[in-house]
Amino acid sequence: MGFLRYIRSDELDIIRVLPTDSQCGRLLSALRERVRDNTSEAALVQSGDTQEWYHLIWERFADAAFIYALDRDARLGQWLHDRTLEVCRLSLDEWVGPWFRKRANPPVGMLETAHLTNAVCEAACLAPELFNESEADEIRSALRDKGLLLCERYINGQIGNNWYCVLLSGYTTASAMLGLQDNVERAVGLYNDCLGLYDSDGYGETLQYGNYASLALIQVRNLLLAYDPRLSERLPLDPIAGMVKWQAASLMYMKPLHMLSLHDGKARSAPTDADTKAYPRSVNFGDCAAIFRPSGDILLHIAANYDDAKICGLARWLFDTTYADPMLGPDELATFGFFNQFGWRSVALLAARELPDALSPRDIDMPLCCEFATGTSVLRDSWQNPRAILAVQSGYETHKVDSHRHCDLNSFVLAASGERIFVDPGHCCYRLDTWRQSCKTSHHNTWDFVDADGNSYTQKPIRAHQAPLNHRVNYTIPDGFTVLASDCAAAYGAVADGGHFKRCERVFICRLPDVIFIIDRIEADLPVKVVSHFVTNNRENGLDLHIADDYRIVLRRGGAGVKFFTFGDMSMSQRWGFVHDYYHPQPNQAGQGKEGSAYIFDYTSSEFAVEHINVHVIVMSDTETIRGWHIKRRDDAIVVTSPGERESIRLRLNPSAENWFSVE
């Protein structure tokens, strides 16, 4: 029995003659260079790598096998041949994964098991001529007795989160490779079961882990279609494609990374990619990279196969925008989703299919304020070169998955003039105490509470299949303003559930790109103090602070100037936190933020009370013009005045009234 073929010879012929100056040709050139660099030594892990071999094997085998299929380079073929058989000959325990993965008796597969299985199949299916019949039998034995066995033991358990999708990919890959019809039929059903993990317009873990789950399910779909193309109608794309608008709304801009931690903070004689190349910046609530972009192969799979022209065009736009530079690295972090990349399937799809033209969010009339069932709300002043972007963790529908969430309800991220000012800490190695700190409410732009007996009240974590802990609140607002409001009393213990909190509401009244009023309204059945946290971005020590007093702070970063004023009987203290760029499975690596990369300001109520209303005002401009903006209390209003007093905005509160705030 031969191996499945991932790509036809005529498709390879088309790719071989691609114009080098075309989009597809540039991707292919980058892929060739990637393979050359990553196979120069007779080992899977190269001298410059920072990952363990488990975490780069899938993309490395896939890249190498595809370029070998195109170029038939003998040296590359020998590298792939030797590495593939080395992996097949590893022990069952080594196929489980690294030392920190749980061991069971009998052994059960882990994420790395699926990645090994998928990697071996990439080599065998793209370059079958490298292996004689005896070696091909050895590959089949490894897939059956290690990959399939371990993955099947995992998926025999309860369907859960991204892990289940990934282990299903290993199970499906091995089953299709071995021609196991009953297993293939089971995989079709489980694929559809996994689609049930998605929200109506997103995925309940995070952007990053929604992408990771989707990458695995696209692998399942590709393998099943390679096994039997007639299965297409039984393998819908809807929930995966439904994430594209969420991903597009969450992409804020592209700009250089300037990651000084790569160089230990020392001056550099020559600029690096991080200094000169544009990296994505995305809204990164929960465990998610700040430089998140969707995997290129997912975006083009959707663009090529989905039946909604707007979503297809938007997926193409995301690809064209975030993969404009195909050399953008690193490339050792891709299939685990640490920093996503394009793979050979992107090249093949662009070469062989008439893909739709790119359609931007503005082209498909996405609103400037997008609210998603995942809980993310994103408001911007423009789709083209926005000056201000506000994202809020607001109300959400009941999730089917709950991993990788932070205690961040009613927290927000704010970017002004191309700089993130108020930030989410993001994602780092989850075995670090730094990660545990970064997940806490106290490291997000939201609240904790304390009562007179010293009891603390912090957010409890979101759980799948349980009632939401946060719900959106609707208000009428004058034209020219946008309001986002949500109440997360249930996250702290609602009175109706035996807790103490009646209302934990945060209202954002926005007139972007200049002004945001934040009104916090707290009601409890026992006196509490509110501790409001505000996390600001000091990556690279780039935050310039002027603290006039407890209530007035001016922040400057890059070209952005921000005034942040607080109105309420509160005292301010300051501490340090973390701003991570992306997750690395090893500690003390690039991507992990240092302590002090965030300034955290805590505002604590002066008195215990059962009701609190506090107002925070944010005004945004450039570093010089911000001086001319003024924020003052006048009579019964908080007034924001623009430079030269050309215009003013007034916020009034009347807590006892039904319409308890107004703005004009």
N, C-alpha and C positions, 0 to 999 in steps of 0.2 A: 504494500500500500504506500503510495506517495504522500507527500505533505500537501496541505492546502496551498494554493497560490494566491498571494495577496494582490498581485498586480500582473497584468498581461504583458506579453512581450511587445505588442504594438503600442501599449501605453509607455513602456520604457523607451521605445524608438522615438516617440514624440518628445519625451523629456530630453533625450540626448541632443536634440537639435534646437533646443530653446534659445532664442536670442539672449545673449548675456546681459543686455541692457533692459530687458523686460522685468516686470515685477517678479514673475516666476523664475526667470533666469538669475536674478539677484538672490532670491531665496536659495536656489540650488547652489550657487557659488558659496553662500554662507554655510550651507550644510556640508559641502565638500571640505571647506576649511575647518569646520568644527570637527569633522571626522579625522582629518589629518592630524589635528592637534591632540585629539583624544585617543589616538591609537598609535602614537609615535613610539611608545614603550611597549614591550611584550608583557603587558599586565593590564588588567581591567582598570585599576586605579592608577592614574598618572601622577607624576611628581607634583604638579600644581593643584591637584584636587584637594578639596577639604572634606569631602563626604566619605563615608564608608561605602564599600562596593555595593551593598544591598540597595542603596538609595539612588544610584545612578545607572544601574545595570539595564533597566528597560530602555531608556532613551539611548543609551550608548550602543546597545546591540541593534536597536532599530535603525539608528542613523548609519551605523557601519554596514549593516546588511543591505540597506537600500543603495548606498553608494557603491558597494561591491556589485550589486545587481546591474547597476548602470555601467560601471567602468571596468569590471573584471580585473581589478588590480591584484596581482598575485600576493604582494606583501599584505594588503588588507585582508584578502581571503584567508591567509594563514593565521593572521591575528584573530579573526572571527572564528575560524575553525577551532583553534586551540582554546580560546576563552569559553566557547560554548561547551566543549567537552569537559573542561575543568569544572564548570558549574554543574553539569549533569552528574559528575562523579563525586560531588560533595555529599556529606552524610545527610540523613533525614533531619537531624537536629539543625544542621546549618541551613536547610531549606525552611525551617520554621522562622528564622530571623535572628537579629542580633541578641546579645545577652540580656538586654533589658526587656525583651518580650517574654510574656508569661509562658512557662512550660507546663504541659499537662501530660497525663498518662491515660490513654494514648495521646500522642502529639496532635496538636490542632494547628492549622495554618494561621499565619498572621499576614499583615499587609505585605511584608517582604516576600512571603511565599507566592502571592499572586504576581508580584513584579518579576520574580525569577521565572515563573511559568510563562508570563507574557514575553519576557526577553528571549527565552530559548525558542519560543515559537516564531518570533520575528526572524531570528537567524535561520531557522529551518525552512520557513516558508518563503523568505526572500532570496535565500542562497542555498537551495537544497543540493546543488551540484558539489558543494564543498564536502559533503559527507558521503562516505561509501555505505553500502547496505548494512554492514555491521555497526557502524557509527550511528546510522539512522535508527537502527533497532535500539541502540543505547539511549538515544534521545527519547524515543517513544517510551522506553522503560522508565526513564526519569520522570517524564510527564505523568505517566500512569501511577507509579509507585511513590512519588514524592509530591509533585504539584497537584494532581487531581485528588489524591488521597487526602492531603492536608486541607485543601480548599473545600472539599466536599464535607469534611467533618465540621468545618466552620459554618457553612451555609445550611447544614442540617439543624442549626440552632434557630433562634428567633430572629426575624428580619429586624434590623436596627437602624444603622446610620450609614455614613460613607464607607465604613469598614465592610458592611455587607455587600455594597455595590462593587467594591474592589475585589473581595474574595470571590464574588460571582464572576468577575472578569477572568480570574485565573481558572475557575471551574469550567467556564464556557470555552475558553481557549484550549485547554487540554482536551475537553470532550470533543470539540470539533476536530482538533488535530488527530485524535484517535478514532474518529468516525463512530462515536457512541450515540446512536440515534435517540435512544430513550433519554440520555442526558441532555442532548440538544433540545428535545421537546420540553424537558423540565426547565432548561435555561430560558426558553421563550416565556414561559409563565412567570419565572422569577424576575426576569427583566421588567415585565409589566407590573409585578408587585413592587419593585424598587421605584418605579415611576410614582407610585402612591406615596412615597416619602416626601415628595415635593409639595410646596405650598402652591396656591393658585397662580402666583406670579414670581415665584422664587423658591428658596430652599431654607429650611428653618435653622440650619447650623450657621454658616456664614458664607459670604461671597467665595472665599477661598475653598472652603470644604464643599460647597455646592459645585464648584468647578471640578474638584477632585472626584466627587461622586459621578459627575457627568462624564469626565474623561474615561472612567472605568466602564460606564454604561455605553458610551460610544464604542469602546473596544468590544464589548459584548455584541453590540449591533453589527459592527464590521465583521466579526468572526462568524456570526450566524448567517450573514448574507454571503460571505465567502463560502460557507458550507452549503447554503441553499438560497439562492436569490429570491425564490418564491416566498420566503418568509417576510418580505418587506412590509406587507400590509398588516402583519401581526406585531410589528415593532414600531409603534408610534414614537414621534419625537416631541410631542406637545409640551410636556412639563419641562424638558431640557431647553427647548427653544423659548419657552416662556420666561426664562431667566434673562434673556438678552436685554430687555428694556431696563431691568434692574441693574444689570452690569453697565449699560450705557449711561444711565442716570448717575451711577456711582463714580464713573470716571470723571475726575475734576479737570485734569490737564496733564500735559507732558512737560517735563523740565529736567535738567541735570540733577543727579543725585548728590554730588559733592559729599561723598561718604568719607569723612576724615578718619574714621575709625579704621579704614583699610590701611592707613599709613601712620597709625599711632599718633595722629595729630601733628606730625612733622611737616615742615615745608617741603614741597615737591619741586624738583627741577623741571619736570615735564608733566603736562596734564594727563590724567587718566580718563577712561571712558566715563567714570562717575562725574568728572568735571565737565565733560563736553557733550555727552550724549543724553538725549531726552528720555527719561524714564516715566512711566505712568505714575500718577498719584490718584488713588481711589479712596472713597469713603470706606474705612476699614474697621467697622465695629466688630467686636469679638476677636477670635483668632483669625486674623486676616492680614496679609501683607499690605503695607502702605503703598507698595509699588505693584499692587495686584493688576493683572490683566488676564482675561480668559485665555485658555489654551488655544493656540491657533488652529489646531486640528478640529476642535469642537466648533469654532466659529465657521469654518469653511464647510464642515459637514452639514451644519444647519443651512448655510447659504445655498448649498448644492441640493439639499434633499427636502427641505421643509416646504409647506404649501401656502405659506403666508408671505406675499411678496415684500411687505414692509419689514417683517422680521428678518427675512433673508437679506434684504438690503442693509438693514441695521447691523446684522452680524458681519457683513462684508465691511461696513464702515468701521466697526470696532477693530477688525483685523487690519485694515489699511492704516488706521490711526496708530495702533499700538505696536504694529510690526513694520512700521515704515523703515526702520533700521533693522535689517535681518541679522546683523552682527551683535545686537544688544545682548549682553550676557549678565550674569553667568549662565552656562548651559548645563551645569551638573545638578540643577535643582528642579528639573522640569516635571517629570512624571509623578513625583510626590507633591507637586503643586507649590513648592517653596518659592520659585520664580518661574512662571509658566513660559513655555517656548512653543514654537511651531515645530512640527516633525515632518517626516517624509510624506505623510498623507496630504499635508497642505500643498506641497509641490505637485503631487499627483492630481489633486482636485483642480488646481489652477491650470494645469497643463491640459487636462483631458476633458474638462467640462466648461460649458459656457455659463459661468457664474454671473449672478446679477450684479449690476452696478451698485456702488455704495450709496446708501441713503442715511443721512445724518439724522439725529433726533429731531432737528428742526424740519428736515424734509418730510418726516412722517408725522409732524404736528404733535410731538410729545410736549406736554405742558411744561412750563417753567417750574411748576411745583408738582412733583411726582410722589405719590404716596403708595407704598407697596404693602401687600399683606404680610410680608416678612416682618414688618415693623419699621422699616426704614422710610423716612420721608426726606426728600431732597429738594431744596429750593435754590434757584439761581436767578440772577438778573438777566442772563442771556445765555443762549446755547453757544454763541460764537464769542470767544474771548471774554468769558464772564469775569466781572470784577469781584463778585462775592458769591460764595456757595455755602449754604447752611444745610447740614444733614442732622436729623434727629432720630433717636431710637424711640419711636412713639408706639401707638397701639398696634396690635397684630392679631392675626387669626390664630387659632389653636394650631400649634406646630405638630408635625409627625416625628420630628427628630429634635434633639436638644443639645448635642455635643458642641463644644467649642464656643459656647456663649459666655459672655462676661456679665457681671452684675451691673448693667449699664443703662437701665431703663430711664428715659427722659434725659439721658446724656446727649451731647451734641458734638459735632465737628464743624469748625468754621474756617474757611479759607478766604483771604482777602488779598487782592492784587497779586495772585499767584503764589501766596504763602499760606501754609497752614498755621493758624494762630492758636486756636483752641483745638486740642487733638485728643484722639483715642490712643492709648499706649500701643495697641497693635499686638503683634504675635512674635514670640521668641521660643527658644527651646523649652518645652513643657516640663522638663526634668529640673529646671532651675527654680529657686525660690523667687527669682525675678519674675517668672511667669505667674506664679501664684499671687504675687503682689499686683501684677498688672491686670489680673482678673477682678480685683476687688472694686466695690463701689467707690471706695476712697481714692481710687486712681482714675476716676471718670468724672465728667462734668455733670454731676448729679448730687444727691444728698445722702447723709446719714443723720440719725437722730439719737439723742441721749435724754433720759429722764432724770428726775431729781435724785433717784436712788442710784444713779450711775449705770443703769442698764442701757446698753447700746442697741440700736435698731438699724440694721442694714438690709439690703435687698437679698431676698432668697432667690436661688437660681430658677430659671425657666425650666419646666418639665414638659416633655412631649405628652400629647393627648390630655393635657390638663387645661382648665380654663385660663385664658390669658391673664397675665398679671398687670397689663397696661391696656388702656383703651383710649381711643381718640375722643376728643370733645370738640363739638362744632360751635362756632361763634360766627355772627354776622360782623363784617368789618367793612369800612368805607373803601371805595375804589382807590387803587394806588397802594393798598396795603395787603399783606397776606398774613393769615394767622395759622399757626400750628399749635395744637394744644392736646395734651394727654394727661391722664390721671393714673398713677401706678400705686395707689394706696395698698392694693392687694399684695404688692411685692414686699411690703414691710409688715403686713398682717392687718387685713381689713377688719373693722369691728364686726362685720357680718360673719367673719370666719373665726371669731374669737380673739382677734387682735385688738389693736388700739387706734388704728388710723382710719379716719373717715374720708380724708381727701389729701392726696399728694399730687397736686396739679401744677404743671408747668405750661405757661402760655408764651409763645414767641410771637410778637407782633413785629412784622418786618416791612421795611420799605428799602429793599435792596436797590443799589449796592451800598447804601450809606448807613442805615440805622436799624438796630434791632433792640426792642424792649423785651426783656425776659421777666415775666411775673411768676413768682412762686407762691402758691397758696396752699397752706398746710392746715389741716384740721385733725385733731386727735381727741380721744376721750380722757387723756391724762396730760398734764403739762410736760412739754418737751422743749428742748432746744434744737434748732435746725443747724446742721453743719453742712454748708454748701461748698462743694469742691469745684475748682476751676483749674483745668490742666492746660498749660501753655507750652508751646514748642520751643525748646532750647537746643535742638539738634545742632551740632557743631559750635555750640556756644553762640548761636546766631541771634539770640533774643536780646534786644536792648530795652531795658526797663527803666522807667521813671516812676517811682512810688511816691506820690505826693503825701498821702496819708492812707488810713485804713480803707477809705472809700473811693479813692481816685488813683488809677494806674494808667499810664500810657505805655503801650507796647509797640516796639518797632522791630520788624524783621524783614530783611531784603528791602523791597520797595514799599512795603505795607506799613501804614501807621494806624494804630487802633487805640481809642480811648475806651476804658472800661471803668464805669462808675457804679457804685452800689448805694441804694437807698433803703435803709432799714437799720434798726438798732442792733448792730452786729460788730464784732471785733474780727480783725484779720490776722492770720498767721501764715507763714510760708514754709514749705518743705520741698523735697525733691522726689521726682519720679522718673519714668522711663518713656522714651519714644523709640519704638523699634521700627526698622524698615521692612524686615521680612524674617520668616522663621528659618532657622538652621537647626538640624537635629543634634548638632554638637554645640557645646557651650563655648563662649568666648570666641565667637566667630563674627565676621562681617554680617551686618543685618541686625545684630543685637544691640539695643540702645544702652548706653552707659547710664548709671544713676546720675542724675543731674541733667540729663537731656530733656527733662520736663521740669518746669517750675509749677508747683501746685500751690494754689492759694485757697485757704480754708477760711470761710466766713461763718462765725459761730454766733448764734443769738445771744444777746446779753441776759435775757430773762427766760425762764421756763413759762410756757403758755400753751393753751389748748388751740389757739389760732395764731397763725403767722401769715403775713403778706410781705414779701420782700421783692424789690424791683432792682434789676441789674440792667444797665444800659450799655450797649456796644455801638460805637461809631467808628466807621472805617473810611480811610482815605489813603493818601500817600504819606510818606514820612514827614514832609514839610507842611502840606495843607492841613494835616490833622490838628496843627496848632490853632487853626482858625475856627474849629468846631467847638461849641460850648454846650455843656449839659448842666442845668441848674434846676432847683426846685423853686417855683414861683407860685405863691398862694396855694391853690389846690391842685397844681399840675407839676409834672416833670417835663421840662421843656428842653428840646434839642434845637440848637440854632446853627445854621450853616455859616461858613465864612462870609464876612461882610453883612451878616444878618439878612441874606437874600430870602431865606425861608426859615420857618420854624415848625416843629412838630410837637404837639402837646399830648401827653398821656395823663388821663384823670382816672382815679379809682373811687368807686362808691360801693364798698363791700356788702352793704345791706340790700342793695338793689339787685333786681334780676339781671339787668345789663350792668354788670359791676365794674366794667372798665370801658373807656372810650378813648379814641385817638383821632386827632385831626391835624 
